[in-house]
């Protein structure tokens, strides 16, 4: 298995959450702000910098019917 690291410059997280996007449009948090507004200085997700929202959570549903928070970022390699 190959190790995959976060692409946020300076981030020291061991894992990260993928935020779905289509072109330049990404899903938004329930507070209506973007995922970038929920990034802490170290690159990890946290409280919103534009309101009192404590964490990124979205109403977005994927084609499978599950909401964003029900999914996990998983990397697989060929066997």
C-alpha positions, 0 to 999 in steps of 0.5 A, a space after each residue: 500500500 502506498 502512503 498518501 499525504 495531505 496536499 495542504 502546504 505545511 499540514 502535518 495530519 496523518 489523514 485527511 477528508 476529501 471534499 467533493 468538487 465539480 470544477 471550481 465549485 466545492 460542496 459547502 458546509 451547513 453554515 453556507 461557507 466553503 471548506 477553505 473557511 474551515 481550515 486551521 492554520 496547520 491545514 486541518 479542518 476545524 471551526 469556521 473562520 467566518 461564523 460560529 460553526 464548530 466543524 465542517 458538515 454538509 447537507 450534500 448527498 452523493 448519488 449513493 444516497 449517503 451524506 458527505 459525513 457518512 463517507 471515508 477517504 480510502 486509497 486502494 492500490 492494485 494487488 
